[in-house]
Structure formats: C-alpha cells, structure tokens
Amino acid sequence: MDRVLNALPACPKPIVLFLTFSCSVFGQELIKNGDFEGGRLPPWTSIQPAGSLIALTGENSPFHGIYPAGASSLRITDDNSDFEQPSFHQAFAPHDAILFGFDFKMLTVGDPTAWFVAWLGENDTTAFFFSLGGADGTSVELNQQKISDLLPNVWYHVEGWADAPQQKLEGSIISSDGVRSSFQGTYPFGVKSEFNAIVVSDGNAAANDVLLDNFYSRPITLDIASNAVGQQVITWLAPGFTLQSTTGLGSGATWTGVPSASGAYTNAFSGGVHFFRLTH
C-alpha cells in the first residue's frame, strides 16, 4: 500500500504540493476524545442498560506513543444480562485507509463472554473486530482468530493499518510487560470502500470489567512544511512504513528508500521535482 506526494525543492516561492489519498496526518485525528481526557464521555455515544456502567476512571494506560500521559480511562461493566448489552460508539469522517489503535486492560480473565472492539465501514457494516477474552476467555482475537494470550491486570496496546479497497489489514499487539504479537486479516463481512465508525460492546453478558484508553483512527498520509531555515520537513505517523522517493511517476518509475528516515525527514534533495511515498 502506497501514499504518494510530490514536493518541490526548498525555494523562495511558496511550496506546491500535489497529494493523492491526502490530508495531513497531524492534527487530523478522526476520533475525538479518544483518550478520555476531556472529563466527560461525549462525543462518544453510549448505551447503558440498568445495572451496567460506562464511566471515566482514574487510571491511565502506560502507553503514550499516540496521546500524552493522562489521568483517566474508560471502565465498562456489564449487568450480566443476556438481553441488553452496554456499548459506546463514535462515527468519524470516512476514509479508505487508516492507522488505528487502542489500549485496554481486563481486570479478570477466564469468562468466555468477550468484549468486542469493532471498526465499521460502509452500510454500517463491521469491517474488522477484536475480541477481548476470545472464545476461551484468556485470548485476544482478530475476527475470531487468536492473536495473543490475555492476562489479567495487564495493559495491552493494539495498533495497525487498514486499507479497505486493497483488502489489507495488519498490525501488532504489545503488553505492558513487553510481549509483542503480530496479526494480519481482511474484512469478513464485505467492507470494500471505507471506514467510518468504531463501536465497543459485549457479545453476551460479559462478566469481566474492562478499561479502555487511547482510541485513534488517522489517515495514512505524509505531511510537509518548511522549518525555520526554509528546509522542507516531511513527517508521518505510520509505524512499519518506509519513506521512498523518485524523480518521475509512471510505469517505469524507480522508487528508492530514503536512508535514515523514520517518522520525519528533512528534504536534502536539490534540482528538479521529487516524489515521495510511504510504502509497506
């Protein structure tokens, strides 16, 4: 999967950009109040049947790669009813490809009634989903396939990228004690165009409380700006992606990896037009 931009070398004239699949990744967080530091749940919308609980709690995820350290997360408790399940969700501007992630901690494990974290696509269809607890109560699953063991009172960070038109999905899950697992998947319910919402719910009377934090969905793009001395600085937030460049587009284009570029690159090329892309 590639995201391409065309940047002119630094010069006194205004910088001209030609973007495809574009919008700035910085300041372009699609989910609002994703780290629950606003002191309230909105703009998340919640359903809380009698006996259940969806409330801010004074514990923060130890993972701060996306959001800065905070003071709260969200705790969900079910009423153990087979008929009504607590849930919360948020819609966001549709995009065909996104970076996504969230953090969670299960207070106990072993009950096979899991919590589900799902990203939705066109026609309100589930694109992909994570099962916190899994079929055995001690696993984390992606689309019902185990990707990691699950321990009680341990924070986990899930991150990845998803591309609906190309039917690609991959990422990793890491625990606060450093155990990492990777995952790959696709879209079992037919999403092919876009991602536009996230929903969290239990499947059927979940007995285990869960803490959730640091939800995000961000476009996979490059951002370019001039620094104080007039150099062009290219930045991106896309773990696992590589920055490449070329001097021309078309079927014969030769893309070359930009050395020492990881998350940010100061454009040192001179003469002519250079094109940049992120590739995975």
C-alpha positions, 0 to 999 in steps of 0.5 A: 500500500502506497501514499504518494506526494510530490514536493518541490525543492526548498525555494523562495516561492511558496511550496506546491504540493500535489497529494493523492489519498491526502490530508495531513496526518497531524492534527487530523485525528478522526476520533475525538476524545479518544483518550478520555481526557476531556472529563466527560464521555461525549462525543462518544455515544453510549448505551447503558442498560440498568445495572451496567456502567460506562464511566471515566476512571482514574487510571491511565494506560502506560502507553503514550506513543499516540496521546500524552500521559493522562489521568483517566480511562474508560471502565465498562461493566456489564449487568450480566444480562443476556438481553441488553448489552452496554456499548459506546460508539463514535462515527468519524469522517470516512476514509479508505485507509487508516492507522488505528489503535487502542489500549485496554486492560481486563481486570479478570480473565477466564469468562468466555463472554468477550468484549468486542472492539469493532471498526465499521465501514460502509452500510454500517457494516463491521469491517474488522473486530477484536475480541477481548477474552476470545472464545476461551476467555484468556485470548485476544482475537482478530475476527475470531482468530487468536492473536495473543494470550490475555492476562489479567491486570495487564495493559495491552496496546493494539495498533495497525493499518487498514486499507479497505479497497486493497483488502489489507489489514495488519498490525501488532499487539504489545503488553505492558510487560513487553510481549509483542504479537503480530496479526494480519486479516481482511474484512469478513463481512464485505467492507470494500470502500471505507471506514467510518465508525468504531463501536465497543460492546459485549457479545453476551453478558460479559462478566469481566470489567474492562478499561479502555484508553487511547482510541485513534483512527488517522489517515495514512498520509505524509505531511510537509512544511518548511522549518525555520531555515526554509528546509522542507520537513516531511513527517508521518505517523505510520509505524512499519512504513518506509519513506521512498522517493523518485524523480518521475511517476509512471510505469517505469518509475524507480522508487528508492528508500530514503536512508535514515528516515523514520517518522520525519525527514528533512528534504536534502534533495536539490534540482528538479521535482521529487516524489515521495511515498510511504510504502509497506 
